[in-house]
Amino acid sequence: MDANLLCRSAMALLLGYKLLSLFLLSLFLVSPSLSDPLFQVCGKSGNYTANSTYESNLLALLPSMASNGSDHGFYSDTVGRVPSQVFALSFCRGDINATVCRSCLDLARQDVLQLCGYSSGATIWYDYCTFRYSNQNFLSTTDNSDVVLMMNTQNVTDPDKFNKLAAELVNRTSQYAAFNSFERFGTGEANFTATDPNIYGLAQCTRDLSGDQCYKCLTGITSAMSRFLGKRGGRVLGSRCYFRYELYSFYEGESMVQLPSSSSSPPLLLSPMAPSQSNGTNTTGNGNITSAVPIVGGDGISVPTATIVLLIVLPVIGFVLLLSTIYLYFQRRRTAKKMVFFPEIEDETVFESGESRLFDLNDLKEATDNFSDANMLGEGGFGPVYKGALKDGQEIAVKRLSRTSGQGMLELRNEVAFVAKLQHRNLVRLLGCCLEDKEKLLVYEYLPNTSLDKFLFDPIKCQQLDWSKRYKIIQGISKGLLYLHEDSRLRIIHRDLKASNILLDGDMNPKISDFGLAKHFGVNETHGNTCRIAGTYGYMAPEYAFRGEFSTKSDVFSYGVLVLEIVTGRKNTRLQRSRPAASLLNHVWQHWSEGRALELRDHVLDNNFIEEQMSRCIHIGLLCVQEDPIKRPKMASVVHMLSVYSIPLPTPCSPAFLNFSSMFNESDGSRRRICVIIA
């Protein structure tokens, strides 16, 4: 049931039915599982190595972060000495008990190692707890970096009124958490209208922050509410403070702040809480608070913990709201950081990135002439790609993902998660994305020469690929893969390396693209397994095709196929109706064994090539496509072998000869295929 349509059409006679529908809708808008992490940020301070002192310190610290954190709801500690010192912080939501807290933190300390591998720093968020560790001393600061935003994609029926009330509720619960709670925790609710649900809010800081520091932290992230205008819910997650609001109750216990139902009623302003000598929680600084708002009891006299109501004249309210609106507007324009969205089924998750931005749907429609066919560059398995030009003249490529494809959502998550964090000259650059009106759009740098396959397998365009360009492409792809496998702060296995996923810039420099099937590995992980074998026929390693096992050596196999295709100008396998034709790997192996490998070079090259380079490329290609993944070289070795001719190359074993049938759309041979193995 669409709650927005229901609210517009329901009458008084159907009030009970409408409220029931809204309740059912709220059940679908909650997080998928309380045991699943909401989000994690990994590796901003580099990586540590296996069996290092830093690893020993981290593993020694993790259990105490869960046990002590659950006992007190908050815990911070450090182990070791610089440069192997580990700093960590954990805290739980203020309304849960110690048992739930312990379960959440136990999950966090396990998941963070699995999800972030050997990252020297990481932050992970759950509904009930937050955990952060680093090799940098963030405990001595109020640093709230790695801010993540999440929003409900559904709109409210009266956005203007809702936005004002939600902003007031967040501000009031933030004040309560900062100045009226030793746990730095506050909840609140406000009546939206007489017939619509309440708005529920929650704000929390880590307990080591003073009241002023907590309030400053919360007000620092409330500017992000400008991203939530008109949305039915949202949250901003930081490692020091966070807030959340929804149209359903998501916390335990009675609300600590109650806003009056009338929008014209004066706001409640909260007083600072006097330090309690009987409470063992750290309250350093709470007795000398200088609040950012008018305060009763701000002279240092002990005041009750209950909310103190002040009557403020309406002109002051209007003036404060006006100043807040102006501040939010200029804050959004001034900030150098942009937002990038992660889609969920019901949410959009946002994280800050210095390299990416959000695009307006109307701007992208204008840039692509409303996604006209004339601007279509091509179409992949998850949707078409369009050329566009922004108002400043910058050319872009816009990938329009299918509105109904669940895989499209997974691809978008992967693309934003990986490409936005990876910067290398041989990787395509993601400029940003757009999620509006059910559109899922990814915006990339525009590369005028499109993809490698458009040149390599075209009888006319292939003539533009002389040997020097082909060798540059072979080297560039190897460097891009090496960065993905070993040199980036993430460790990525691409899983779909092929000619159509190698884009070419104006100078024919290659850039690896399409990370929809990519997998993130921790440094200590060497391989993975999947029951969903998705990829492109002719490029899949045998261990992946037959057993679903993938690793960096799977990418090495695909790279080897690419190298042989670039040298010969032929596709690995051309499917026939009844059976696959003999593979390129078979031909190259036979010719190489007979000492005639150069005879398979692309005929357009004629004799205009460097024989030593070409022979070496064929040899390296055969090393990469060996059936045993252990025998395939790492990409670091491949890059070295391509650069230093004096290195002798080992003798390759025979490549993998696979027998597949392929199910795919005959109208688009470049689409991603699901391969069925013939026993």
C-alpha positions in Angstrom: 0.0 0.0 0.0 1.4 3.4 -1.0 1.1 5.4 2.2 1.4 8.8 0.4 -1.5 8.0 -1.9 -3.5 6.7 1.0 -3.0 9.8 3.0 -4.2 12.0 0.1 -7.3 9.9 -0.6 -8.5 8.6 2.8 -11.5 10.2 4.5 -12.4 10.3 8.1 -14.5 7.1 7.7 -11.3 5.2 6.7 -9.0 6.6 9.4 -8.5 3.3 11.1 -7.7 1.6 7.9 -5.2 4.3 7.0 -3.4 4.1 10.3 -3.1 0.3 9.9 -1.6 0.7 6.4 0.9 3.2 7.7 1.9 0.8 10.4 2.4 -2.1 7.9 4.4 0.2 5.7 6.7 1.1 8.5 7.5 -2.6 8.9 8.9 -2.6 5.4 11.0 0.5 5.9 13.1 -0.7 8.8 16.6 -2.0 8.3 16.8 -5.5 6.7 18.2 -7.1 9.9 19.4 -5.7 13.2 22.4 -8.1 13.0 23.5 -6.7 9.7 25.9 -3.7 9.7 24.3 -0.5 8.3 27.6 0.6 6.8 31.3 0.4 7.2 34.2 2.6 6.2 37.6 0.9 5.8 41.2 1.7 5.2 41.4 5.5 5.3 44.7 5.3 7.3 46.4 2.5 5.2 46.8 -1.2 5.9 48.8 -3.3 8.3 50.5 -6.6 7.5 49.8 -10.1 8.7 51.5 -11.2 11.9 52.6 -7.6 12.6 52.7 -6.0 16.1 49.8 -3.8 15.1 47.7 -6.9 14.3 48.6 -8.5 17.6 47.6 -5.3 19.5 44.3 -5.1 17.6 43.4 -8.7 18.2 44.2 -8.2 21.9 42.0 -5.1 22.2 38.9 -6.3 20.4 37.5 -8.6 23.1 37.7 -6.0 25.8 35.9 -3.5 23.5 32.9 -5.8 23.5 32.9 -6.9 27.1 33.6 -3.5 28.7 31.5 -1.7 26.1 28.5 -3.7 27.0 29.0 -3.3 30.7 28.9 0.5 30.5 27.3 1.2 27.2 30.6 3.0 26.2 34.2 2.2 26.2 37.5 3.5 24.8 41.0 2.1 25.1 44.4 1.9 23.5 47.0 -0.9 23.3 50.7 -0.7 22.3 53.0 2.1 21.4 53.5 4.2 18.3 53.8 3.2 15.4 51.9 0.0 16.3 49.5 1.6 18.8 45.8 0.9 18.3 43.0 3.3 19.5 39.5 2.0 19.7 36.0 3.2 20.8 32.7 1.3 21.1 29.3 2.4 22.3 25.7 1.2 22.2 22.4 2.9 21.8 21.2 4.4 25.0 17.9 2.5 25.2 19.1 -1.1 24.9 20.2 -3.5 27.7 23.7 -4.9 28.3 22.8 -8.3 26.7 21.8 -6.7 23.4 24.7 -4.4 23.5 27.2 -7.3 24.0 25.7 -9.2 21.1 26.0 -6.2 18.8 29.6 -5.4 19.8 30.6 -9.1 19.4 29.2 -8.9 15.9 31.0 -5.7 15.2 34.5 -7.0 16.3 34.0 -10.0 14.0 32.5 -8.2 11.1 35.0 -5.4 11.0 37.8 -7.8 10.5 36.0 -9.7 7.8 34.7 -6.6 5.9 37.7 -4.4 6.3 40.5 -7.0 6.1 43.8 -5.6 7.1 42.8 -1.9 7.3 44.6 0.1 9.9 41.4 2.0 10.7 37.7 1.2 10.3 34.3 2.3 11.5 31.3 0.1 11.5 27.7 1.0 12.3 24.7 -1.1 13.4 21.2 -0.2 14.6 22.3 -0.8 18.2 26.0 -0.1 18.3 29.0 1.6 16.7 32.7 0.5 16.7 35.8 2.3 15.5 39.5 1.6 15.7 42.5 3.4 14.1 46.3 3.7 14.2 45.6 7.5 14.7 44.8 8.9 18.1 41.2 10.1 17.5 40.3 9.5 21.1 42.1 12.8 22.1 39.9 14.7 19.6 36.2 15.2 18.9 36.7 14.0 15.3 33.4 12.8 13.9 34.7 11.8 10.4 33.4 9.1 8.2 29.9 10.5 8.3 27.3 8.4 6.6 23.7 9.4 5.7 20.7 7.2 5.2 17.3 8.3 4.1 13.9 6.8 3.4 13.0 7.3 -0.3 9.2 7.8 0.4 7.9 11.4 0.5 5.5 13.0 3.0 2.3 14.6 2.1 3.0 18.0 3.7 6.7 18.5 3.2 6.9 22.2 4.3 5.3 21.5 7.7 7.1 18.2 8.1 10.5 19.6 7.4 10.1 22.4 10.0 8.8 19.9 12.6 11.4 17.3 11.9 14.2 19.9 12.1 12.8 21.2 15.4 12.5 17.6 16.8 16.1 16.8 15.9 17.4 20.0 17.4 15.4 19.5 20.6 16.5 15.8 21.0 20.1 16.9 20.3 19.8 19.5 23.1 18.4 16.9 25.5 21.2 14.4 24.7 23.9 17.1 25.2 22.6 18.9 28.2 20.1 16.7 30.1 21.5 13.2 29.8 24.7 11.7 31.4 24.5 9.0 28.7 24.5 11.8 26.0 21.3 10.2 24.7 17.9 11.6 23.9 14.6 10.6 22.3 11.6 12.7 21.3 8.4 12.7 19.4 6.1 15.3 17.8 2.6 15.1 16.4 2.8 15.8 12.6 -1.0 16.4 12.2 -4.1 15.3 14.0 -4.5 12.4 11.6 -1.0 11.5 10.6 1.6 9.5 12.5 4.0 11.0 15.0 7.5 11.9 14.1 10.1 10.1 16.4 13.6 11.3 16.8 16.8 10.0 18.5 20.2 11.7 19.1 23.3 10.4 20.8 26.9 11.2 21.4 29.8 9.2 22.9 30.0 9.7 26.7 33.5 11.1 26.7 32.2 14.3 25.0 31.2 17.2 27.2 27.8 18.7 26.8 29.1 21.5 24.6 31.1 19.1 22.5 28.2 16.8 22.1 25.9 19.6 21.0 28.5 21.0 18.6 29.0 17.5 17.1 25.2 17.1 16.6 24.6 20.5 15.2 27.6 19.9 12.9 25.8 17.0 11.2 22.2 18.4 11.2 23.1 20.5 8.2 22.8 17.2 6.3 19.1 17.3 6.9 18.9 19.5 3.8 19.3 16.2 1.9 16.2 14.7 3.6 13.7 17.4 2.7 10.3 15.9 2.4 11.5 12.4 3.1 9.7 10.1 5.7 12.8 9.3 7.6 16.6 9.8 7.7 19.7 9.3 9.9 23.2 10.7 10.0 25.8 8.3 11.4 29.1 9.6 12.8 31.7 7.9 14.9 31.2 10.4 17.7 27.5 11.4 17.4 24.5 10.6 15.3 20.7 11.3 15.0 17.7 9.7 13.4 14.1 10.4 12.8 11.2 8.3 11.4 7.4 8.2 11.2 7.4 5.1 13.4 8.7 4.4 16.9 12.1 2.7 16.6 13.4 3.0 20.2 12.5 1.6 23.6 10.8 3.4 26.4 9.0 6.7 26.7 10.1 9.7 24.7 12.2 12.1 26.6 11.1 15.2 24.7 7.5 15.9 23.7 6.8 18.5 21.2 3.3 20.1 21.2 1.0 19.1 18.3 0.4 22.7 17.2 3.1 23.9 14.8 2.5 27.4 16.2 3.4 26.4 19.8 6.7 27.7 21.1 9.7 25.3 21.1 11.0 23.7 24.2 14.6 24.7 25.1 16.6 22.5 27.3 18.8 23.4 30.2 22.2 21.9 30.9 22.3 19.1 33.5 24.3 19.6 36.6 27.0 17.0 37.2 25.9 14.2 39.4 28.5 13.1 42.0 26.8 9.7 42.3 27.1 8.8 38.7 30.3 7.1 37.7 30.0 8.1 34.1 32.6 10.7 32.9 31.0 14.1 33.0 34.1 16.2 32.8 33.2 19.7 31.7 29.4 19.4 32.2 29.4 21.9 35.1 30.8 24.7 33.0 28.7 24.6 29.9 28.2 27.6 27.7 25.2 26.7 25.7 24.5 27.8 22.1 20.8 28.4 23.0 19.1 30.4 25.8 19.3 28.2 28.9 17.6 28.1 32.3 20.0 27.2 35.0 23.0 28.1 33.0 24.5 30.0 35.9 26.0 26.8 37.3 23.2 26.0 39.8 22.1 22.4 39.9 18.8 22.0 38.1 16.4 19.0 37.8 16.9 16.5 35.0 13.4 17.1 33.7 12.8 19.3 30.6 12.3 23.0 31.5 9.8 24.8 29.3 10.4 28.3 28.2 8.0 30.6 26.3 9.8 32.3 23.4 8.0 34.9 21.4 7.0 34.0 17.8 9.2 36.6 16.1 12.3 35.0 17.8 11.2 31.6 16.5 10.8 32.9 13.0 14.2 34.7 13.2 15.9 31.5 14.3 14.3 29.4 11.6 15.3 32.0 9.0 18.9 32.0 10.2 18.9 28.2 10.2 17.6 28.1 6.7 20.2 30.6 5.5 23.0 28.7 7.3 22.0 25.3 5.8 21.8 26.8 2.3 25.2 28.4 2.4 26.7 25.4 4.2 25.6 23.2 1.4 27.1 25.5 -1.2 30.3 26.0 0.8 31.1 22.4 1.6 33.8 20.9 -0.5 32.6 17.4 0.1 29.9 15.9 -2.1 27.5 13.1 -1.4 27.4 9.7 -3.2 24.5 7.4 -2.7 24.3 3.7 -1.9 20.9 2.3 -2.8 19.1 -0.2 -0.6 15.8 -1.7 -1.4 14.0 0.8 0.7 16.8 3.2 1.7 19.4 5.3 0.0 22.7 5.4 1.9 25.0 8.4 1.5 28.6 8.8 2.3 31.0 11.7 1.9 33.6 11.6 -0.9 36.0 14.2 -2.0 35.9 12.9 -5.6 32.2 12.3 -6.2 29.0 14.3 -6.3 25.3 14.1 -6.6 23.7 15.1 -9.9 20.3 16.5 -10.4 18.0 14.5 -12.6 16.9 17.4 -14.6 20.5 18.4 -15.3 21.3 14.9 -16.6 18.1 14.9 -18.7 19.2 18.2 -20.2 22.8 16.9 -20.7 21.7 13.8 -22.6 18.7 15.4 -24.5 16.3 13.4 -22.2 18.3 10.2 -22.8 17.7 10.3 -26.5 18.7 7.4 -28.7 21.0 9.7 -30.7 23.1 10.0 -27.6 23.2 6.3 -26.7 26.8 5.0 -26.7 25.8 1.4 -26.1 23.9 -0.9 -23.9 25.1 -3.4 -21.4 23.4 -6.1 -19.3 22.1 -3.5 -16.7 21.0 -0.8 -19.0 22.1 1.8 -21.7 24.9 4.3 -21.6 24.4 7.9 -22.9 26.8 10.6 -23.9 26.1 14.0 -22.3 27.4 17.5 -21.8 27.0 19.5 -18.6 26.3 23.2 -18.6 29.9 23.9 -18.0 30.8 22.0 -21.2 32.2 18.9 -19.4 31.4 15.7 -21.4 30.0 12.8 -19.4 28.8 9.2 -19.9 25.6 8.3 -18.0 24.8 4.7 -17.3 21.0 4.4 -16.8 20.4 1.2 -14.7 17.2 -0.7 -15.1 14.4 0.5 -12.8 13.3 -3.0 -12.0 16.6 -4.9 -12.0 17.6 -6.1 -8.6 21.0 -6.9 -10.1 21.1 -3.2 -11.2 20.8 -2.2 -7.6 23.7 -4.5 -6.7 25.8 -3.1 -9.5 25.1 0.4 -8.4 26.2 -0.4 -4.9 29.4 -2.0 -6.1 30.2 0.8 -8.6 29.8 3.5 -6.0 31.5 1.5 -3.2 34.5 0.7 -5.2 35.0 3.2 -8.1 34.5 6.2 -5.9 37.3 5.1 -3.6 39.7 4.0 -6.3 41.9 6.5 -8.2 44.2 5.3 -10.9 45.0 6.5 -14.4 43.9 3.0 -15.7 40.6 2.9 -14.0 37.5 4.7 -15.2 36.6 7.7 -13.0 33.1 7.9 -11.4 32.0 11.5 -11.2 28.9 10.8 -9.2 25.3 9.5 -9.4 21.7 10.4 -9.2 18.8 8.7 -7.5 15.5 10.5 -8.3 12.1 9.4 -9.4 13.1 5.8 -9.3 16.0 6.5 -11.7 19.4 4.9 -10.9 22.1 6.8 -12.8 25.8 6.6 -12.7 27.9 9.4 -14.1 31.4 8.7 -15.5 34.1 10.6 -17.2 33.4 10.5 -21.0 36.0 8.6 -23.0 35.7 9.4 -26.7 37.0 6.2 -28.0 34.5 4.1 -26.2 35.6 0.5 -25.5 38.4 -1.7 -26.8 36.1 -4.3 -28.5 34.7 -1.6 -30.8 38.2 -1.2 -32.3 39.8 -4.6 -31.8 37.0 -6.7 -33.5 35.9 -4.1 -36.1 37.4 -4.8 -39.6 37.8 -1.1 -40.2 38.6 0.5 -36.8 41.1 -2.2 -36.0 43.5 -0.5 -38.4 43.8 2.4 -35.9 45.4 0.0 -33.4 49.0 -0.2 -34.4 51.4 -2.3 -32.4 52.6 0.6 -30.2 49.0 1.4 -29.1 48.2 -2.3 -28.5 51.3 -2.7 -26.3 50.4 0.4 -24.4 46.9 -1.0 -23.8 48.4 -4.3 -22.6 50.7 -2.5 -20.2 48.0 -0.1 -19.0 45.5 -2.9 -18.2 48.1 -4.8 -16.2 48.9 -1.7 -14.1 45.2 -1.1 -13.4 44.7 -4.7 -12.3 47.8 -4.5 -10.1 46.4 -1.5 -8.4 43.1 -3.3 -7.8 44.7 -6.4 -6.5 47.5 -5.0 -4.3 48.1 -1.3 -4.3 44.7 0.2 -3.5 43.3 0.7 0.0 40.6 -1.7 -1.1 41.5 -5.1 -2.5 39.3 -5.7 -5.5 38.7 -8.7 -7.7 37.0 -7.5 -10.9 35.5 -10.8 -12.0 34.3 -9.4 -15.4 37.4 -8.3 -17.2 36.8 -8.3 -21.0 37.4 -6.2 -24.1 34.1 -4.4 -23.8 35.0 -3.3 -20.2 38.2 -1.7 -21.3 37.5 1.9 -22.2 39.9 4.1 -24.2 40.5 7.8 -23.8 41.5 10.2 -26.6 45.1 8.9 -26.6 44.1 5.3 -26.5 45.0 4.9 -22.9 43.0 2.0 -21.4 40.7 2.3 -18.4 39.1 -0.6 -16.6 35.4 -0.2 -16.1 32.2 -1.9 -14.9 32.7 -3.0 -11.3 29.1 -4.5 -11.1 30.5 -8.0 -10.3 33.5 -6.9 -8.4 34.3 -8.4 -4.9 36.2 -6.7 -2.1 38.7 -8.9 -0.3 40.6 -8.4 2.9 44.4 -8.5 2.7 44.5 -11.9 4.4 41.9 -13.4 2.1 43.1 -15.3 -1.0 39.9 -16.6 -2.7 36.1 -16.8 -2.5 33.3 -19.0 -3.7 29.9 -18.3 -5.1 27.0 -20.4 -6.4 26.0 -17.7 -8.9 28.4 -18.0 -11.8 28.0 -14.7 -13.6 30.5 -13.4 -16.1 31.2 -13.4 -19.8 31.8 -16.5 -21.9 35.4 -16.9 -23.0 37.0 -14.9 -20.2 36.1 -17.0 -17.2 38.8 -19.1 -15.4 38.0 -22.8 -15.2 37.9 -22.9 -11.4 35.3 -20.2 -11.5 33.2 -21.7 -14.3 33.1 -25.2 -12.8 33.3 -24.6 -9.1 32.4 -21.0 -8.5 35.9 -20.3 -7.0 37.3 -16.9 -7.7 40.5 -15.1 -6.7 43.0 -12.6 -8.1 44.2 -15.4 -10.3 40.7 -15.4 -11.9 41.4 -11.9 -13.1 44.8 -13.0 -14.2 43.2 -15.6 -16.5 40.9 -13.0 -18.0 43.8 -10.7 -18.5 45.7 -13.5 -20.4 42.7 -13.9 -22.7 42.6 -10.2 -23.3 46.3 -10.1 -24.1 46.0 -12.9 -26.7 42.9 -11.1 -28.2 44.8 -7.9 -28.5 47.8 -9.5 -30.2 45.7 -11.6 -32.6 42.6 -9.4 -33.1 40.4 -12.4 -32.6 37.8 -13.2 -30.0 38.6 -16.2 -27.7 35.5 -18.2 -28.8 32.9 -17.6 -31.5 29.7 -19.5 -30.6 28.1 -21.7 -33.2 24.5 -23.0 -33.0 25.4 -26.5 -32.0 28.8 -26.2 -30.4 31.5 -23.7 -29.6 34.2 -23.2 -32.2 37.8 -24.0 -31.4 39.0 -21.4 -28.9 41.7 -18.8 -29.5 43.6 -20.4 -26.6 43.8 -23.7 -28.4 45.1 -22.0 -31.6 47.7 -19.9 -29.8 48.9 -22.9 -27.7 49.3 -25.1 -30.8 51.2 -22.4 -32.7 53.4 -21.5 -29.7 54.3 -25.1 -29.2 55.3 -25.3 -32.8 57.3 -22.1 -32.7 54.9 -20.3 -35.0 53.0 -18.0 -32.5 53.7 -14.8 -34.4 51.8 -16.1 -37.4 48.6 -15.5 -35.4 49.2 -11.8 -35.1 46.4 -9.5 -36.4 46.8 -9.3 -40.1 46.4 -5.5 -40.1 49.8 -5.2 -38.3 51.6 -6.7 -41.2 55.3 -6.5 -40.3 55.0 -3.2 -38.3 55.7 -4.6 -34.8 58.5 -5.3 -32.5 59.0 -9.1 -32.6 60.5 -9.4 -29.1 57.6 -7.4 -27.6 54.9 -9.5 -29.4 56.6 -12.8 -28.6 56.8 -11.8 -24.9 53.2 -10.7 -24.8 52.0 -14.1 -26.2 54.3 -15.9 -23.8 52.9 -13.9 -20.8 49.3 -14.4 -22.1 49.9 -18.2 -22.1 51.3 -18.0 -18.6 48.2 -16.2 -17.4 45.7 -18.7 -18.9 47.2 -21.9 -17.4 44.6 -24.2 -16.0 46.2 -24.4 -12.6 45.6 -21.0 -10.9 48.7 -21.5 -8.7 50.9 -21.5 -11.7 49.5 -18.3 -13.1 51.7 -15.2 -12.2 50.5 -12.4 -10.0 49.9 -9.1 -11.6 52.9 -7.6 -10.0 55.0 -10.2 -11.8 53.2 -9.5 -15.1 53.9 -5.8 -14.9 57.5 -6.5 -14.2 57.8 -9.0 -17.0 56.3 -6.5 -19.4 58.8 -3.8 -18.4 62.0 -5.7 -18.0 62.9 -7.9 -21.0 66.0 -9.4 -19.3 63.8 -11.5 -17.0 63.6 -15.0 -18.4 60.0 -16.3 -18.6 59.0 -19.7 -17.3 57.6 -22.3 -19.7 53.8 -22.3 -19.6 51.7 -25.4 -19.1 48.7 -26.0 -21.5 45.9 -23.5 -21.1 42.4 -24.5 -19.9 40.2 -25.8 -22.7 36.6 -25.4 -21.5 33.4 -26.6 -23.0 30.4 -24.4 -22.3 27.0 -23.6 -23.5 25.9 -20.1 -23.0 22.5 -18.6 -22.4 22.3 -15.0 -23.5 20.4 -12.5 -25.5 21.4 -13.1 -29.2 20.6 -9.5 -30.0 23.4 -8.2 -27.8 26.5 -10.4 -27.8 28.2 -8.0 -25.3 25.7 -8.7 -22.5 26.7 -10.4 -19.3 25.8 -14.1 -19.5 25.1 -16.9 -17.1 27.1 -19.9 -18.2 25.9 -23.5 -17.9 28.6 -26.1 -17.7 28.3 -29.2 -19.9 29.5 -32.2 -18.0 
